[in-house]
Amino acid sequence: MRTRPLGSTGLNVTPVGLGLAAVGRPAYIDLSRQGDLGADRSVDAMEGRSHELLDAARDGGVGYFDAARSYGRAEAFLSSWLRRREIPPGAVTVGSKWGYRYTAGWRMDAEVHEVKDHSLAMLRGQLVESRALLGDWLNLYQIHSATLESGVLDDREVLAELAEMRAGGLAIGLSVSGPRQAEVIRRAMEVEVDGANPFGTVQATWNVLEPSTGPALVEASGAGWGVIVKESLANGRLTPRASGPHRAVLERVAKGCEATVDQVAMAAVLRNPWVGVVLSGAVTVGQLRSNLGALSIDLQPEEVEQLTALAESPDRYWRIRAALPWS
């Protein structure tokens, strides 16, 4: 894959990146993980799986890797892979996030898997932890799931700290989630610290079931921000394991393209000119290789029209997502 600029951050990314949310911890919100991962969710087993995926991603040309402090040991797994493979800083682009703490203790049945904290103390403490693991490989640090309710976009101390980090050479961004994603993006674009906005990227959910952030992402891209798309497969709802009324449409379009359902769903994301990088959340090498096949799919107008008709209301989409189990 050819690299391209991530907005005006000075960073380069590949059109498809690898997100480690689903392999950095034993439980995650997705469909049919038991069939993919089996019973062995030990730290060693998950680290080995992460390294297999990272190797396959690198072999497939992927140059952007996404982690977070709350993704269990995702940063540690990425760090050990980068060191073992002797990949120099700058050869790949690495993004991580702060603002949630992993609290599950590597248990599948934990009552609470992560806790949000957007305080200045959390930012400072988690940056130290991320730096200890990723060092000079860390290129982008993002607020994890910024919301209007958390107040992080109005916290002058946090914003000043982020601006200082950006002045020191670290790209700064935010991720968003939930039915009010567009509002948060537009509020973030209004932030000023000493006359400048500290943010250079936004990571948002966009897929054919939940495309409501599109206009806000167009605006962010137009302002020079890099756009990272997460959950392009809707936590498994847009894969061959999909169920519900949208499945028949996905299968019909996929058959016409001689592609798989996941490839069609990711191709729908990639066709948007404002997308910098779309994340694969694969947990097997086979899934990753299938996801990468989206790069060769050229959706026709009538196929795009069929996929566009699948959109759900944001409230419905996020209500369904919230009901998915950690498995």
N, C-alpha and C positions, 0 to 999 in steps of 0.2 A: 504494500500500500504506500502511496505517496503521502508525505506529511503535508499539513497545511497549518496556517497560523490559527491559534486559539484567540480570536479577537485581536485586541491590541496589547495582549499581555507580553508578547515577545516569545511565548512558548509555541512549540510545534506539536501537533497531535496527528494521529491517524484517524480516518473516518470512523473506525470501530475501535473501541477500547475494551479492556477487561475490568469489570467490577468484582471485588472480592467479598461483597457482603454475604454471599451464600456459602462461601467456603472458609471463612475466617472463624466460624463458630459452629457448634453442632446443630443448632436449630435456627430456622429462618422461615419467613412467611413466603411459602411457595407451594406449588402443587406437586404431589407425588415424589417428595424427596426420598422416601424410604426406598423406592425402586432405584433411585440414582445412587444413593450413598450407602444403603445397607445398614447393618447394625453397628458396625465399628465406626464410632464418631470420636475416637480418642484423639488427643492432640497430635500424636505422631501420624495417625492415619490422615487427619485433615491437612496437616502440613504437607504430607506426601502428595495428596490430591491437589493441593494448591500449586505445588511445584510442577506437577504434570500439566496442569492447565496453563501455567505461566510459560512453560517450555513450548507448548503447542501454540500459544498466542504469539510468542516471539518468532517461532518458525513460520507462522502465518502472516507475519508482517506487522502485528499489533505493536504500537509504540506508546500507548497511554494506559496507565494502570491506576485504579481508583481504590482507595481504602478509607478507613475512618477509625477513630479511637474506639468507637463502640462496636466495631465488627469483630469482637472477640480478639483473636490473635492475628488478624489480617495484616496489620503493619509488620508484625514480627515475621510472619510467613514470607511476606514480600521482601523484607530485609534479608532474611537468610538466603532466599533465592538470588537476589541481586549480588550478594557477596560470593556465594558458591559458584555462580556463573561468571563472576568477575566482570560484570557489566558496569562500565564507568559512569559516573554521574554525567548527565547530558546526552547519553546514548538513548535514553528513554525519558518520558515525561511522567512524573508521579504526582498525583493529587491525593490529599487526605482531608479529614474534617475533624473539627472539634465541637463540643457542645453536648454530647451524650456520653455517659459512662456505662460500660458493659457491666451488668450486675448479675448475670445468670450463673456465674461460677462454673461454667462449662457443663451445665445441666440442661437436659432436654425439657424437663418439666418445671423449670423455674417459673415462679409466679410473675416475676417482672424481669425482662431481659435487658432493659436499658432505661436509664433515667436521664432526662434532659436537665441541663444546667448551662445557661448562657451568660454566666457571670464572668467578670474580669479575672477572678481567681481561677476559674475553670479554664479560660483561654490560656492564661500563662502556664498553668500546670500541665495542660495537655500538649501545648507546644513543646515543652521540655521533653515530654514522653515521646512525642512523634519524632522530634529531632534526634533523640537518643537511639531510636531504631533506624530512621531513614536518612539522617545526616544530610549530606549534600545532594542526595537523590530527591529530596522533597522540593518540589517546584511550586505547588499550589496548595494553599490552606484555606478551607471553606468553613463558614458557619454551617453546622449540620442542622438541616430542617429549620431554618429561620421562620418565625411566625410573627404576626402582629401582636399576638397575645403574650409572647415571651418578653417583649419590650427590648429585644437586643438591638433593633434598628433605631432606637431612641436613647440607647445607653452611651453617653458621650465618652465615658472612660474606655469602654470596649472599642468603640469606633476609633478613638484616638490611638489605641494600641494597634489596631489593625492597620491604620494609616502608617504608623511607624514601622510595622513589619513590612509593609509594601515598599516604603522608602529604603528599607534594608535589602531589597531585592527579591522578596518572596511575593509571588502573585497571590492576590486575595480574592475570594469569591464567597458565594453562599449557595446552599442547596435549599429547595423548597418542596413542600409536600402538602397534600390536602386540597379541599375544594376551593381554597382562597389563594392558590399559588400565584395567580396573576396579580392580585392586589399586593402581595408581598414583593414581587419583582418590581412593580412600579414604585412602591414605597422605597425600596432599596436604591432605585435609580435617582431618588431625590436626596439621598444622604449627602451631606457635605462635611468635610473636616478641613478646616483652613482653606476653604474655597475649592476643594477637590473631592471627588468621590473615591473612596478607597477600594471599591469593588471593580474587578475586571472580568469576572465570570459568573454564570449562574448555571446550576445543575437542577433540572426540573423533570418531572414526569410528563411525557408526551407519548401517546400511542393512539391507535385508531379508535379505542374505546374512550379515551380521555384526552381529547385534543384542545381543551379549553384554554391552555396556556399559550397557544400559538400566537395570537396577536401581541401579547406581552413579550414573548421571546423575539418576535420580529423587531419590536422596539428596542429591546436590549442589544440585539445584534447590530441594529442601526446606530446605536450609541457606542459601538466598538467593543462590546462585551463578547467574550467567548461563550458559546452555548453548549452545554453538555446535557445529553438526554439520558435519563435513567428509566428503568421499568418499561422499556419499549415493548416487552412481551407481557406486561400486566401481571407480573408475579405468576406466570404460567398459564394465564387465561388465553394467551395468544400463541400457544404452542400446539403440537399435535395432540396433546392431552386436553385440549380445550373442550368445554361443554357449554351448553346453552345455545340460544338461537343464532348467535354469530358464527358458530362453528361451520355451518353449511356454506356460508358466504366465503369464509376463509378457505375452505377446502376447494370450492369452485374456482376462486381466483388462483390458488396455488396450482391447481391442475392445469389451468390455462397457461400459466407461466412455466410449467414443468419444474416447479419448485416445491418447497415444503412450507407449511403454515408459518413457521417462525421466520423463514426467509422473507416471505411476503410482508409480514408485520414489520420487520426491521427495514425492509426496502421502503415502506411507506414513510418511515422516519427519515431515512437517508435522502429522500427526494426533496426535502425541505432545504432551500438554499441557506437558511440561517443556522443550520446544525453544524457545529464544529466537530463533535464526536458523539457517537451513540454507544452506550455501554452494553456489552454482553454480560449477562449474569449467569453464564453457563456453570454447571457443576460437574460436567463430564467433558472429556475431550471431544467426543462425538457431537455433543450439543454445540460446543464452541465452533467446530469446523462447519457445522450446518449454519450457524449464525453468520459466519464469514461469507457464506455463499450469497448472502443478501446483496453483497457488493456488485454482483453480476446481474441482478434483477432490474429490468427496466419496465416499470409498471406503465401500462397504457391508460389513457384518460378514462375509458369505461371501467377499468379495474379500480382506478383511484376513486371513481364515483361510487362503486359498490362498497369499498372500504370506508369511505367517508360517511356512508349511511349507517355504519355500525356505532357511531358515537352515542355514548350514554350521557345523561346529565352528570355533572361533577358530583353532586350529592349522592346519586346512586352508585357511581363508580367507587367513591371512597368508602361508602357504607359496605359495599361488597368486599373491598380490600380489607377493611377493618375486621371483617368476620373470618378471614382466612386464618387457619391455625398456624402456630409455630410448630414446624415438624422436622 
